[in-house]
Amino acid sequence: MRLPIPPRPQWVVGFRHPERHPRFRRNRLIDVVLDALTSLLDPTWLPVLVAYVLLGGAYLFIVPLGLFLWMNRRWHHMGKLERLGIYGLVFLFFPGMILFAPFLNFRLQGQGEV
């Protein structure tokens, strides 16, 4: 049969003030922040938070990487309208493009001249 409340650790049993025990370290600020977050977060908000994370991830990571790869692959073969649309998407997803710009360097490949 399981207890409804878990038993105290052995090192706390018999100690008069467990909060003062050197092994019982609790950061009060973290406790306050976690209590505030758990009181604010209702389980019905979980789908909303998941949607925000998915949309934010797509906006900042997935679409900008796709745009980088698309531009690298089609740079010399794009028509006017495709280039206009790609540049419009670059403008729309600019924050994600800035995130990846320092790490990605797709040098355009010319005619093979050195």
C-alpha positions as a Python dict, from the first residue, in 0.01 Angstrom:
ca = {
    (1, 'M'): (0, 0, 0),
    (2, 'R'): (140, 337, -99),
    (3, 'L'): (143, 637, 127),
    (4, 'P'): (-42, 945, 1),
    (5, 'I'): (254, 1159, 111),
    (6, 'P'): (605, 1041, 30),
    (7, 'P'): (824, 977, 335),
    (8, 'R'): (1090, 1230, 431),
    (9, 'P'): (1449, 1153, 340),
    (10, 'Q'): (1644, 976, 615),
    (11, 'W'): (1875, 1269, 676),
    (12, 'V'): (1580, 1499, 751),
    (13, 'V'): (1407, 1265, 997),
    (14, 'G'): (1492, 1359, 1352),
    (15, 'F'): (1634, 1696, 1258),
    (16, 'R'): (1448, 1974, 1434),
    (17, 'H'): (1452, 2233, 1153),
    (18, 'P'): (1505, 2064, 815),
    (19, 'E'): (1528, 2403, 639),
    (20, 'R'): (1850, 2478, 831),
    (21, 'H'): (2013, 2145, 751),
    (22, 'P'): (2312, 2190, 516),
    (23, 'R'): (2188, 1925, 272),
    (24, 'F'): (1842, 2080, 258),
    (25, 'R'): (1913, 2371, 26),
    (26, 'R'): (1617, 2547, -123),
    (27, 'N'): (1640, 2858, -325),
    (28, 'R'): (1351, 3076, -217),
    (29, 'L'): (1354, 3285, -533),
    (30, 'I'): (1321, 2977, -752),
    (31, 'D'): (1038, 2850, -532),
    (32, 'V'): (853, 3181, -562),
    (33, 'V'): (897, 3192, -940),
    (34, 'L'): (788, 2830, -985),
    (35, 'D'): (484, 2882, -762),
    (36, 'A'): (387, 3192, -961),
    (37, 'L'): (427, 3009, -1292),
    (38, 'T'): (227, 2707, -1181),
    (39, 'S'): (-49, 2930, -1047),
    (40, 'L'): (-62, 3126, -1375),
    (41, 'L'): (-45, 2828, -1608),
    (42, 'D'): (-379, 2660, -1630),
    (43, 'P'): (-381, 2321, -1807),
    (44, 'T'): (-620, 2465, -2065),
    (45, 'W'): (-340, 2700, -2177),
    (46, 'L'): (-118, 2412, -2285),
    (47, 'P'): (-249, 2393, -2646),
    (48, 'V'): (-202, 2769, -2680),
    (49, 'L'): (157, 2749, -2557),
    (50, 'V'): (230, 2457, -2789),
    (51, 'A'): (85, 2652, -3082),
    (52, 'Y'): (299, 2956, -2997),
    (53, 'V'): (614, 2743, -2974),
    (54, 'L'): (539, 2569, -3306),
    (55, 'L'): (458, 2892, -3489),
    (56, 'G'): (757, 3071, -3338),
    (57, 'G'): (986, 2783, -3430),
    (58, 'A'): (856, 2782, -3786),
    (59, 'Y'): (892, 3160, -3812),
    (60, 'L'): (1243, 3176, -3668),
    (61, 'F'): (1400, 2847, -3779),
    (62, 'I'): (1223, 2634, -4039),
    (63, 'V'): (1108, 2886, -4301),
    (64, 'P'): (1432, 3094, -4298),
    (65, 'L'): (1642, 2779, -4345),
    (66, 'G'): (1415, 2677, -4632),
    (67, 'L'): (1454, 3020, -4787),
    (68, 'F'): (1832, 3004, -4758),
    (69, 'L'): (1840, 2664, -4925),
    (70, 'W'): (1591, 2767, -5195),
    (71, 'M'): (1791, 3078, -5283),
    (72, 'N'): (2116, 2881, -5289),
    (73, 'R'): (1969, 2622, -5524),
    (74, 'R'): (1777, 2848, -5761),
    (75, 'W'): (1985, 3170, -5765),
    (76, 'H'): (2086, 3156, -6131),
    (77, 'H'): (1757, 3010, -6256),
    (78, 'M'): (1497, 3235, -6090),
    (79, 'G'): (1257, 3435, -6297),
    (80, 'K'): (1147, 3787, -6214),
    (81, 'L'): (832, 3688, -6026),
    (82, 'E'): (1000, 3409, -5834),
    (83, 'R'): (1280, 3645, -5729),
    (84, 'L'): (1023, 3906, -5625),
    (85, 'G'): (835, 3648, -5419),
    (86, 'I'): (1153, 3517, -5255),
    (87, 'Y'): (1265, 3868, -5166),
    (88, 'G'): (923, 3937, -5020),
    (89, 'L'): (955, 3622, -4805),
    (90, 'V'): (1304, 3730, -4699),
    (91, 'F'): (1156, 4061, -4585),
    (92, 'L'): (874, 3881, -4404),
    (93, 'F'): (1103, 3631, -4227),
    (94, 'F'): (1387, 3875, -4168),
    (95, 'P'): (1440, 3800, -3793),
    (96, 'G'): (1504, 3433, -3865),
    (97, 'M'): (1728, 3519, -4158),
    (98, 'I'): (1937, 3740, -3930),
    (99, 'L'): (1967, 3454, -3680),
    (100, 'F'): (2119, 3221, -3940),
    (101, 'A'): (2316, 3474, -4146),
    (102, 'P'): (2636, 3454, -3936),
    (103, 'F'): (2644, 3074, -3957),
    (104, 'L'): (2550, 3010, -4320),
    (105, 'N'): (2767, 3125, -4604),
    (106, 'F'): (2647, 2998, -4938),
    (107, 'R'): (2896, 3137, -5184),
    (108, 'L'): (2743, 3157, -5526),
    (109, 'Q'): (2906, 2915, -5765),
    (110, 'G'): (3005, 3079, -6090),
    (111, 'Q'): (3133, 2922, -6410),
    (112, 'G'): (3404, 2724, -6232),
    (113, 'E'): (3675, 2987, -6278),
    (114, 'V'): (3931, 3023, -6006),
}
